[in-house]
Structures are given as C-alpha cells and as structure tokens.
Amino acid sequence: MEASGSWDAIDWNQIEDPRSRRSSQGMEEFLLEDEEVYAQGHGVVLLNTDEAGIVSVTNFRLLFVSQVTKSIIELGTIPLSTIEKLNDDVKLQSVPRQYDKKQPRELLQVIGKDMRVIVFAFRPRTKQKNEVFDALRRYAKPSQLWELYAFSCDPSTVDKKSDPKMRLMKEYHRLLSEGSEFEVEKYYFRNNWRLTTVNSSYSLCSTYPSQLIVPKSISDEDLWQASTFRAGRRLPIISWCNPVSGAVLARSSQPLVGLMMNFRNNADEKLVSALCTQNVDANLPPRKLYIVDARPRANALANGAKGGGSESSSNYPKSEVLFLGIQNIHTMRDSLSRLRDYVDAHGSISSNGSSSAVSLVGDRRNRGSTWGGGSLNSMTQFSSMLGEWLNHIQNILVGASWIAAQIAQESASVLVHCSDGWDRTTQLIALACLLLDPYYRTFDGFQALVEKDWLAFGHPFAERLGIPTVSENGGSQYELLRQPSVGNLTSSPSRGSLGTPGSSSNTSVQSQTSNNSSPILLQWLDCIAQLLRLYPAAFQFSSKFLVDFMDCVLSCRFGNFLCNSEREREQSGVTSSCHCMWTYLADLRASGGSFHEHINPFYDRERYWLPLVPPAAALAPTLWPQFYLRWTCPPESQGGGLESHGHSMRKKYEASVKSKEMAESRSRDIKMKMESMLTDLQRERRASSSALAMAQRARRENVAIKRAIQTIGCTVNFSTNENQVDKSEEMSYSFRREADTVSQQDDNADLSVSISAIEDSLVSETPSNQVCETLCPFRSREGCRWPHAACAQLGSQFVGLKANFDAFDRLSVKDCYFPKE
C-alpha cells in the first residue's frame, strides 16, 4: 500500500552508521540508529489492509513489517509519541477477511494524532498481544523526558553550533535593521524600538524568550510593573514590525481586570500606548491601535470571574477592542476526534477491515443508494462534522487576514491575545506574519517564524502533544505547572494518566491524551495549506512539506519541539543532546535537488513580494486532503490539486531529463568509441600504405636485380620450396622478408632465389658475341682461344660461363636500386 504521507517520504527508514544494538530480534535492516526492540508479535494481521506481518515495539515506534514483501508497511508503522489512544477491546462492525471465523483473533486498536486509526489482529491463546500492549502502554507515555527516543542519540553526533537563541537574535536584527525584506534606503521608525535583556534569566516571564523587542520609550522598570497585570506575566511584546510604516504586531495574554473589569495598571497602559508611534506624514490621521481578543466575548467575560477578562477601549487611547470568537483547545480537540473517526469509518481503507466505497447503487430494497457503508443521510452527518472543523479553520483564517489587512492597508498597530497568550494568540500572530512578510513564505523564513512565535514565545508543546517535560528544579514530571499569574487566575489543569504498566490489560481504552492536548499547531498548518491553495505561487514550500513537518513534530524524534518554553529546553539541554529537525529537513531537500517534493514548483518571489491580503469571500476552506485523507483515501489525497499535478509534471520532467542525460552519456560513449575506431583505422591505413609502398619498392628492386642478372647471361628463379633442385649448376642465396611485407606466405618461410649459369651450348651466337671477339685484346687469327689463351686468367673465376661484355657496357645500375640499411 502506498500512502502520500508515508514514512519513506521523510526517510524514517534510512539507516546511517548502524551501531550494535542491545536488542534487535532479527529486525536489524529495518531499525534506525540506536533503535531497540522491546516486544514483538509474529503472524499479526493489519486489519486495515488485510496484510500479515511482524509487529515490533521499539523505543521509537510501533513497527510493522510485511511477511510477504519483507518491507515496512507505512500505515502500520507509527512513532510512539504519535499514538493518542490504545484500545484492546475492539468490536468490529464487519467480518474480518483473512483469519478464520472459528478462531477469532485478539484485536488491538491504535489511534494516532495524525488521523490514523489502525487495528492489529493477533493469534488467539498467545501472549503476543499482551506483551505488545503492555510495551505500548509503558513506552508510548514515558514518565521521564530523557526516555524519549530523541535523547538516545550519541551527543557527540549533535551539531553544537545549532543554537536557536542565536537564530532568534538573527531574526530580531533582520526586523530592526536594513537587512529587512522591505527595500528602503532609510527606516525612520527603527529607532523607536529596542532589544532588551531584562528577561535574560527568565525572571520577568518564564515562558517568554530571553531577549525581547519593546518600544524604546519603555524602561525595564516599566516592563516589570506591566508584567504584573497580565496572566502568566506575559506582558505586551512586539512580535513583528514594519520599519516603513511604523506599524507593529504585538502579543500578550489577557489582562487581569477582574470580574467588574475595573482593575487598571498604568505601566501596562503606557506600554500598550507606546505601540502606536506617530505617522511620518503629519497630515495623516493618528495611528490607530486594535486590541484583538481571539476568544468569544462570553468566554472573555467568564474569565473575569477567575481574575482575567479583556481590555476596555476607554483605558487605552486611540484603541478599539474586537473579539474573534475562536473556541478553546478542548473544543478543537473534540472536533478533530469526531472528524478522524468519521474519515476512518468511511474511507476506502478502514480500520474495521472493510472498504466503504459505494457498494450499491439503486437498490430497490433500500430505495436509494448507499455511500460510505450507510444511507445518504450519512453524508449530512459527514458535512456536519467537516463543517464544524472547517468553521474553526475559517475563523482563524479570517482573523489573521483581518489583522494583516489593518497593518498593511491602514498602517495600524495590533495587539493580539487570548487567555494565556500561547495558543490562539500564536496561531493568529504567526499566520498574520506569514501574510505580511514574504520572507516567512520561504524555507528559511518559515523556520525563523516557527522558532520565534511558536518556540521562543512559549507555546506549550509538551502539554499539547502529551509528552513529559522538566520541572523548575530540573527534575522530570509529566506536566510542568505553568507559572501562576498574579491574582486569582488558576493555572492549567493537570493531565490524566494512561495508567501504570502494571495495570490490568483489560482496560478498554488507554489514552495518552491529557486534558491540555490539542491540535493547535495542526490548525495553523491547515490554514497555511488553505493559503497555498489560494496563492499557489506565493510560497517556496509545498503542502507535502507541511505534512512532513507535522509528522516530525508529532514523532518527537528531534529535540526542537520538546518541553513548553525556551527556558525548559535550556534546562533539559535538548539543543546539545538531540538532533535538529531543521537540519534533517534541509538535508532531505538537498538530497532531492530542485525537484524535491518539499519545493513548490510554482513559487514566484518576484510576483508575491508584497503582503497577501485575501478577501473574506475567498476564505472558504476545504478539507486538507494531503493530511486528513492520506491513510484512508491514498489516491484521493493527492488527486485534483494543482500542486500535485505540478509535482507529477515535475517528476515526468525530471525523468525525461534523466533519460536525456543517459542518452547524451551513451551518445558521448559511442562518439568516443567511433573516434577510437577511426584512429585505429587511420593507423591501420597508414600501416597498410607503408607496407604497400615497401612491397612496391621491393618489387621494383627485384625486377631491377633480375634484369641486371639476366644481362650477364643468368636466369633467376624465385621459389619458396627449399627442396627444389635445378639440374643446372647453381649459385644460390636466401634472405628473410620483413614480417609486415609477407602476404599469403608462411611467416617463417624463406624466399629462395636461384641463379643458374647457362651452358655454352645453350648460349646463342649473337652479334654481341662477335663484337666481343673483335674487341678481345687476346684475339688471334685463329679466333678466340679462350679459355686456353691469356684471357683464361680472367675467366678462371667464371668457369663454364661466357661473358657478354657488350651487355655489361649497356648495363646501368643505379644506387636507388640498393637502398642503405
């Protein structure tokens, strides 16, 4: 089964520098570095896909490996920190397919925070299910922060140079210096703000960063006094500023005005008023301040009974107070839970082991069609659940867009808060910054934004994810009680527990969900995905990047999102003890080059370098299929979107580029071979020409020698047969030809040349003989007396020969016939 959000997509299964493990139980090839197996079950069936395999509980995840393909099944593999609930008392609505009805297997349901609901079927009458279930209860909710997999790595492999506080300072300087995205020669307003280290020891506010941006007119003493008037001492602090217009975006928690809303604080009013600087142009009206309360008005008034409440515009000059009506964390958690259950029950891959695609159309017995395993009335139920969740997303989108519009179009300043100032406030502030500043729509800017508004300003990730954190004295506890506010405002409630490992396995539901867990970060990413749909060319990253980012956070594989604040992360030493998620994602992108699926192929920075201000009519969200449908409807989760089509075209283009490169490489190889063959051919041609020239020269020499010898009255016979004997008296010699001039002859054969003298009886009388006799100096009247005469002395060496001196006179032997050696 392929899933769009598979763990392979973010490379969970890559093994780097494998080490010796204390316990692997035959799973070495599937384990990550420092991953150990604690419990294991064989012959387990993943009911969602009806696939049998081996399920293993490790110190990082619940791992499911197929028995057939011997590969990891992504749907059945889930990090322990991503598990929200465990249920060992499962009642199926349909009959399972693979195992025998006579021996029903024991079932275990795992519900994940990533919209996953999976069911495993174990063999009956074995201890496998109990062992796996007990291991999951023990390790899915560790009692100590250090028991998380993020702390299992070798500290020597952690990059000590990765300091989030230094990166936050770099972002502050970008906002306050000429290195900002706004290209203006001189910033008039940058001298109105300053960086303060008043919170360097986290004594001013334990959930704020160590350095803060505040108005320059506000002293550190004013900050101390103002902090006593805000819940959790989270006083108004500048999160983003526009150095061109002077508008600022600030955040805080609710004021402690009391039930009658009559408590005031001069330092707080002075600080809030300082957020409104004077306009550069004196002709412009005074800058306005909007105080945005993210809660419903009724909730704000109800908080007055606990000492909280909301501001009165009469106490803050040039201000206006608005309420956005965004619900609290408990409402969001319940809404997502209902959506998850319905998507699982009516997806093409369901945890009950049956597909819920349209199974019957026009059934006369039911007088209608069926959809999702039930009547068409279920569509109304689904619309209600989906509409409830999308309504929450729309409220956040509309609120953030309105805030961005006031800053971008009116140059107004905005102060945002909710109750505590770390959930709804963070969503609105971070989303408004994303709309206002194009830098935050890049990979580097997205990281800077998350580290500034989510991490540094104390979003309680440990509470929202349901993982342990550290206490103020350095010890570990499952929930760190938030710093109490001055006044009667109560602190966050304690979480419930899953139960001890020794508790009975018959407990129907084991939950890692605490009273304070909530999908706050998921909602923010959902809003960004909606903006990606509206402005597909405005973001450097893709929707797939947002999915993998959320999976990384939920997995707790890295230390970036552990604990509740910058102070707690500093106390626990996560920066020096755990790997960095940003480095991991950057390396993942680098491995895929410019075609990686995290990169938006339509990104156009030149077109979208200004703030985005979407009209309200366009802010109608739809279900984010890449995240919510990836486990139950894998094909549909990627279909129809412009981004998915872009990535599909990009993959095809990448494949064609690779094919082109391979073809070009083959062409270069063939060309090199052809050139080599041509060189060899030319060399052979030159050798052949040289051999031919030598053969022709030898032939001419042979002809010349033969002619010269024949002129002295001898015959020349050439033969390769050494045994050939002439009847005549012979004078012979032999020589060896050069190896490159022999053709069709044996390389070792000797060419024999025989020179035979002609007998006197065979020499015909010719005029040349007569001339010889007349010219002979020893001639007498009786004629030539040779060989008895004196000339016999000359002819003694030519016994049996008769010289033709006239031929010698006519013979001309040139030196070229006999080349030098």
N, C-alpha and C positions, 0 to 999 in steps of 0.2 A: 504493500500500500504506500502510495506516495502522498505526502501532505505538504502543503505550501509552507507551513511553518515548521518543517522537520528540523530535528536537532542537527542533522547533517548540514543544513543550510548555514548554521553558525559554528559548524566544525567542532561540536562537543566530542566527537569520536576520534579526533586526531590525537595520536599518541606521540608525544615529544619526549625524548630522552627517557624511555621507560626504566623504572627502577625496580629493585627487588621488593616484592610486596609480602606483607605478613600473611595474607590470605587471599587467594585468587580463585581457588576451586575450579580450575580449568577455564577461566574467563580472561586469561592474560591479554589476548588480542583485542578484547573489547573495552578494557579498563583504561581510564585516564591515569595521568601521573598521580601517585600517592593515593589511588583509589583502592579500597579493600572491600571484600565481600564478607558480609556478616551472616546472611541467611540465604537459602536457595531452595527453589522448588522445581522439579522436573515434570514434564508431561503436563504443564499448565496450559490451558486454552484461554487466549484473549477473546472474550466473547464478542467484542465489537466487530472483529474481522474473521472470527472463527478460525484462528490460526494457533497451532500448538507450538510451544517453545519452552525455554528455561527462564524463569523469573528469579532475579537476584536482587537482594537488598544490600547496597554498598553504603559507604559513608558519605556518598554524594547523591545517589539517585536510586530509583527503582528501575532496574534494567531488565528488558525483555528481549531475548534472542530467539529467533525462529529456528526450529529444529530442521526445517526443510532447506531454507536458503543459507543458514548459518550466518545471518546478518542481524543487526539491531533493527527492531521494529520501532519506529519513532512514536507511534501512537501509544504503545505500551511502555515507553521509557520516559520517566518524568522525574525531575530533581525532587529531593525530599522536601526542600523548602517551598516548593510549588504546590505541595499537597495541602489541601484545605480540610478535607474530611476523609475518614475511613469508616466503612460500614461493612460488618461481617454478617449482617442479617438481611440479605437481599431477596426480594420476591420479584421474580420475572413475570412479565405480562405475556410473554410468548414462549414457545417451546424451543429450547436450545437445539442447535443443528448437529453438532459434531459428537457430543458424548451420548452415551446410552441412557435412555429414559428409565430403564430399570435400576440403574445405579446413578442417581443424580449427584452431580459433583458439588463440592462445597464452594460457595461463591464469596468473593471479596471485592467490594466496590471502592474505587479510589476517585475522589473528586478533586480536581485541580483548580487553582486560581486562574489558570489560563484557558478557561472554558472547556476543560477536558473532563469527561466522565467515562471511566473505563472499568470493566468488570473482568476479573480473572476467575476461572473455574479450576479448582484443584481436585486431585484424585480423592475419592472418599476413603475414610478409615486410615488416613495417614496423618502424620504430624506436620506435614509441609505447610499447610495453611496457617496453623497456629504459630509456627516458627517465623513465617514471613510476616504475619500480622503483628506479633509481639515485637519483631525487629523494627517494623514501620512505626509502631507507637513509641518506641524508645528513641529512634534516631530522627524521625520526622519532626519531633519537637524537642530539641536538645535543651537541657536545663542550663547549660553554660554557653556563653558566646564562643569560647575557644573550641567547642565541639563541632562548629560548623566546618564544612569542607574547605572554606576559604582559608582557614588557618593551618591546613595540613601541608601546605607547600613549604619548600625549603626557603627560609628567609634570605639566604644568600642569592637566590634567583630573583628576588624582588628588586625592581628598579627604585633605588632610594632617592633618585633625583625627581621622581614624580610627586611633587608637593602641591596639594590642592590650595593651600593658603597662598602660595606664590602665584598660582594661576588666577586666584581671585584678585590679588593685587594688580596683576597684569590687566585684568578686565576693568578694574576701577580706573587705572591710568588711561585706558582706551576711552572710557566715558568722559574723563575730565581733561584730556589732552587733545592735541591736534591730530592724534592718531585715530580719531573717531571716523566712523563711516561718512559723516557729513563733511564734504569737502568745502570748507570755508576758510578764508585766509586768516581771519581772527575771530575768536569767540569772545563775545562781550560778557557772557554770563558765567564763564568757567571760574571766575574769581569769586563768585557768590557761594561756592561750596568748598568743603574741605574734608580731608580724611582725618579721622580721629582714632586714637588707640586707647580710648577710655575703657574699652571692653577687652583689653589685651589679656586680662586674667579671667574673663567671663564673669566678673563680679557684678557688672551692671545688668547683664541679662545672660543667663546661662545657655539660652537657645539661639542667641544671635552670634554672628561671626566676630572675630577679634578686632576687626577694623571696619569702620562704618563711614558712610558719606552723610554729612549733615550740613545744614546751612552754616555759612561762615559766621553769621551774626549770633549763633547759639554757642554758648560756652559749654564746657564739660560739666560744670556745676548745674547748668540748666537741664542737661540731659539726665543727670541723677535725679533731679526733682521731678522731671516729666515722667520718668520711668515708673514712679510710684502710682501713677494714675492709670496705668494700662495693665490689663490682665497678663500675668506672667512677666511683667516688666518689659513687655515688647512695645517700646515707645515708637513713635513715627520715625522712620528712617527712609532715606532716598534709595530707591532701587534702580531707577533709570532717569536720566536727564537729557534734555535736548539743549546742547550748547548754543544753538542758533536762536531758538525762540525763548529759551529760559524756562520752559515748562518742565515739570518733574512728575515722576510717578513714584509715589511713596506707599509704604505698607506699615501696618501696625496690628495690634489686637484691639479688642473692644475697650472703651473707656469704662472706668469704674464709677459710673454716675449714680448708682443706687436705684432703689425701687421708685423713688419720687423724681429721679433724674435731676436732682438739684445739687449734686456734688460737682465742684469745679476745681481746676488746677491751673494756676497762672502760667507755670512753666510749660505745661502741655499746650495751652492756647497760644503762647508765644512761639513755640516750636512749629505748630501747625500753620500759624500765620506767616512764618518765615518761608514756608514753601512757596508762597506767592511773591515772586520778585516783580519789580516794576518792568513794564514793557520798554523796549528800546525807543519806540516811537511814542512821544508824549501825546500825540493826537489819538492814539488807540485807547479804548476804554481800559480800566484797571483789570488786571488778570483775575480770573475767577478761580475759585477752589471748589472742586466737587469732592464730597466725602461719600464714598460708595460703601454701603454696608451690604455684604453679599447675602445676608440672611433674609428670610421673610420678616416683615415688620413685627408680626406676632411673636416670632421666636426672639427677636431682639428685646421686645418689651418683657417677655417671660424671663430673660436673663437678668433683668433688673432685680428680680426677687433674690438672685444669688450675688448681687452686688455689681453686676455688669450693666449692659444697656447700650445705648447709642448716643451720639452727639446731638446737641441742639444747635441749629444754624445760628441762633441768636448769640451764642457764645464765641463763634468763630466768624470774624468779618469776611464779607465777600464770599461766603460759602453757601453751598446747597447740599443737603443730605438726601441720598437716594437709597432705596432698597431693591435688591435684585431678585430676591425670592428663591435662592438656591438652597436645596434641602441639605440636611446634615449627613454625616458619614454613615449613620445607621440606615437611613433611607436608601442611600446609594448602594450599600452592601446588599440589602434585601432585593432591590430592583435587579441587580446583576445576577443574583442567585436564581430568581424566577426566570430570567431570560436564558440562563445557562441550562436550566432543567428542560425548558421547552425546546430549545435548539437541539439538545441531545435526544429528546424523545421523538422528534420529527425530522431528524436529519437522515441522509442516505446511509450513514453509518451510525448505528445507535448502540448504546451500552446494553440494551436488552437482547441483543443478538439478532434483531430483525430489521430489514430495511423498511423505511416508512415512505418510500416513494409512492406515487399514485398507483394503487393496486387494482382499482376497479372504477370504471367509468360507465355511467348509465345503468347501474344495477337496478333492475326493476324492483327487486325485493326491498332495497333500501330507499328506493325512489329518489335517487340522486347519485352524486359522485362522492368518492372518498378521497381524502387528502390527508397525508400525514397520519394514516392509521385511524382516522376518525372521520366524522362528518365535517361538512363545510363550516359548521359552527366553530370548529377548532381554529379556523382562520381568524375569526373575530377575537378569540382568546389570544392568539398569537399577536394580532395587531394591537391588542390592549397592552400586552407585556412589552412588545417592541416600542410602542408609542410612549410608554412610561419611561423607558430607558433613554430613548431619543429626546424626550422632553427635557430630561436633565442635561443632556449634551447641548441642546439648543439654548437653554438658559445660560450655560457657561459661555457659549459662543457669542450670544447676543450681548452679554455683559462685557466681555473682553473687547468686542468690536466697538461698543459704545464708548468705553474708556479710551481706546486708541483714537477714535474719531474726535473726542473732545481735545486731546492733546495735539493731534496733527492738524486739525482744522481750526480750532479756537485758540490754540496755544494756552489752554487752561492747564492747571495743575490738578492732580487727582490723588487722593488718599484712599486706599482700599483696606478694609479689614472685615473680619467675620467675628467669631467668638474668640478663638485662641490666636488667629492670625497665621496659621501654618497649613491649613487645608484649602478651603475655598479661596482664601486670600492668595495663596501660592498659585493656584490654578489661574486666577484672573490676571495676576501680575505677570506671570511667565507667558501667558498667551497674548496679553497686550504688548509685551516687549517684542514678541515674535512678529506681531503685525507692524509695530512701529519701526523696528530696526532690521534692515535686510541682512546685517551681519549674523543675526541669530538664526537665519534661514540657511546657513551653511553648516558644514560638519563641525568646524572649529567653534563657530558661534553657538551652535546647539549645545555643545559641551560646556562652553562658558556660561550659558544661560541656566543649564541644569545645576551646575556647581554653585552658581550664585544664588538663585532664588529657591531651589529645592534643597540643596545640601547645606550651604552656609547659613541660610536663614531658618534652619531647624525644622524642616518637615519631618515628622516622627516616623521614619521608615520602619524602625523596629516594631512599633506599635501597629502600623498599617499593614505590615507584612506578617505579623505574628511570629517574630523571632526574638531571641533573648538579646539583652544589651548589658551595659555595665552600670553599676550604681555610682553614686558620687564619691564613695570612698575607694573606688577601684575594684570592688567585688562585683560578682555577676548576679543578676537577678533577671527574671523573665520580663518584668516591666519596671522601667525606671519611672518613679513618680515625678511628674513634671514639677518644675519649681513653682511653689504656691504663689499666688498673687497676693498683693497687699489688699486686704479687705476680706469679705466673706465668701469670695468665689471659690468653689471647691475645685480640687484637682481632678484629673482624669480618672475614671473608674478603673478598677483592677480587671485584668483579663481572667477568664475562666481557664481551666487547665484541661488537657487531654486525658489526664489520669496517669497514674504511675505505671511503670512497666509490669509491675506485679499484679495489676488489677485483672479482673476476670475478662477472658476473651469473648464472653457472651454479650458484652456491651454492644448495643446496636449501633451506636454512632460514636465515633471518636473524632473529635474536631480540633483542628489547630486554629480555628477562627476564634479570636478573642472579641470582647465587646468593642474594642477600638480598631479592629481591622476594617479596611475599606478600600475600594478600588479608586483612590483619588488620582494616583499617577496614571492609571489606565484611562480615566476620563479625559485627562489633559492630552494624552496621546491620541485619543479618539477625536478630540477637537482638531488637532493638527492634521489628522487624516482627512477630516472634512474640508479643511482649508486646502489640502493638497488636491482634493477633487475639484474645488472651485478654481484654484490657481495652479495648474499642473507644471507651469514653468517658473514658479517663484521660489521653489525650494531645491537645494542642491541634493538633498537626501530623498529617498523613496519611502513608500509605505512599508515595504519589506524591512527597511532599516528600523522603522518604529516598532515593528513586530519583534525583531530580534533584540532590540534594545530592551523591550519589556520582558522578554524571556530571560535576558541576562540579569535583570534586576530581581525577578522572582526566584531565580535559581540560587542566589546568594553564593555564587561561585567566586565572586570578586569582593573586595573589601569596600568599594566605593559607597555602597548604599546600606552598609550596616550601621547600627546604632541610630540615635534620634537627633543628634546635633553634631556640630563641628567639635564641640568640647568633648563629647563622649568618644568620638572617633580618635581624638588626640589622646585621651586617657587609655583607650584599649590598644593603641598602636597599630591600627589596621593599615595605615599607609606604609609602614615598614615591614608588616608581616604578611600582607595579602597582595595578590596580583591586581593590576589596574585594568578595569573593564575598558577604558578608553583606548589603552594601548592594544588590547586584544581586538577591538573592533577596527582600529586603524590598520593593524597588520592583516586582518581579514580582507579589508578593502584593497590593500596593496597587493595581496596575492591574486586578486582578480583583475587588476588593472582598471582602465577606464570603463570596462564593460561590466563591472561588478554590479550585482543586483541591488546593492545598497545605494548606488548612484542613480540619480534621476536623469534619464536621458534627455528630458525636455528642458532642463534648467537653463534659464536665460537671465543672467545677472543684470545685463545692461537694460533690459526691459523692466525689471522689477527692482530697481534700486531705491524706490520711494516707499513710504509706508503703505500698507494694504488696509483699505477701509471698505470692507464688504458691506453692501446694502442689506438691510434687515430682511428684505424679501428673499435674498439668496441664501440665508442662513437656515435652510430646511435640511437637517441632517438625514442621512440614510445609514443603514447598518453597515458597519465596517467589516466587509466580508473577509479580508485577509487575516483578521484576528478572530472574529467570532465564529466563522464557518469553516476554519481550516481543518478541524478534526472531524466534523460531522458531514461536511459537504466539500471535500477537497477540490473537485473540478470547478464547482460554482464559486469557490472562494477566490479564484484567480480570473474568472471569466468576465468579459464585458468591460473591464476597466481600461481606460486609456493608458494607464501606467503599465498594466500587464501586457497590452498589445505592444507598447513601446519596447518593453523588455524582450518580448517574443521576437520583434523585428530586430532588436539589437543582437539577440543571440544568433539569429539567422545571419545577420551581417558579420558577426564575429566568426561564425562557421565558414562563411564564404571567404572572409579574409584569411582564415587559416588554410582553407583549400587553395586560395590563390598563392599564399606563401609556400605551401607544399609544392604546388605546380611550378612556381618560379624556382624553387630549390631543385626540383627534378630537371627543369629546363637548364639550369646552370650546370648540373652534373653532366647532362647529355652533351652540352656545349663543350665542357672541358674534355670529355671523352672524345668528342669529334675532333677537337683541336689536337689532342694527343695522337689520335689515329692519323690525322693529316700530317703531323710532324713525322710520325713513323713512316708514312707513305712517301713523304718527300725524301726522308733519309734513304729509304729503300730505292727510290727512283734515282737518287744521286749515286748510290752504290751500284745500281744496275747500269747507269750510264757510264760510270767509271769502268765497270767490268767489260761492257761492250767496247769501249774505247781501247782497253788493253787487249781484248780479243782481236779487234781490227788491226791494231798495231802489230800484234804477234803474227796475224795472218800475212800482213804486208812483209814483215821480216822473213817469214817462212818462204813466201814467194820469191823474195829477193835472194835468199840463200840458195833456194832450189835453182833459181835461174843462174846464179853465179856458179854453182857446182856443175850444172848441165853444160855451161860454156866451156868447161875443161874436159868435157867428154865423159862425165859420170852420170849415172842415173840415181835418183833419190826416191826411196820408197818409205812411206810412213805406215807404221803398224803398231797396234797395241799388243799384239801377240808376240811374247818374247821367244817362243819356240819356233817361230817361222825362220827357216833357213833358206838362203838363196844358193843356187848351185854355183854361182859365180864367186870369185874371190871377193871378200868383203872387208871394208874398213868401216867400223860402226862405233857409235857413241850413243849415250842415252842421257836424258835430263828429265826433271820433275817439274810439272806445271804448278803454277800458283793455285791455291785452293779455290779462289774466287773466280778462276777462268775455266774451270773444268765444267763441261756440260754434257750430261748423259753418259759420262765415263766414270769408272770407279775412281774414288778419290785416291786410292793407294796404287793405282796402275801407273806404270812407267810408259811414256811415249817413246817407242824405239824408232830411231831413224837409221836406215841402212843406206850406205853409199857404196855402190858397186862399180868397179872398173870394167870397161868394155875391152874385150879381146881384140887383137889386131885384125883378126879375120872378120870381125863384126864392124870394124871401122871402115866406112866407105871412103873411096877416093874422092876427094873434093878439091876444088880449086884452091882451097886454103892449104891443103897438103902440098900441092905443087908449089905454091908460093913459099911455103915453109922450106921446101927442099932447095928452092933457088936462093933463098935468103940464108941458108945454113952456112956458116963460115967454114965448116969442115967438108963441104960438098966437093966431090971429085968427078972426073969424067965418067967413072963407072956409076955414078949416082950416090945416093945416101948410103953410107956404110954403117950407119948406126944400127945396132949398138956396138959394132966392132971398131968403129972409128973413135976419134977422140971425144966426140960428144957423148960417148958412153959414160964418161966420167960424170957428166951432168945427169944422164938418165939413169945412173945407178940407183938412185932413190926412187925412181919411177919404173921399176921393173914391171914389165907387162903392160905399161901404159904408153900411149903415144900422145904426145902433147900437141895441142893446136895453138901455136904461138900467135897466130893471127887473131884467134878469139880472145887471147889474153890482152892483145893490143886494144881490141874494141871494148873490153870489159871495163866498166867504171863502177867501182864500189864506193858508195858514199858513207860518210861517218854516221849519218842518221839511221842507217840500217842496223847499226850496232850501238844501241844506247848504253851510256855508262851505268854501272851498277849503283 
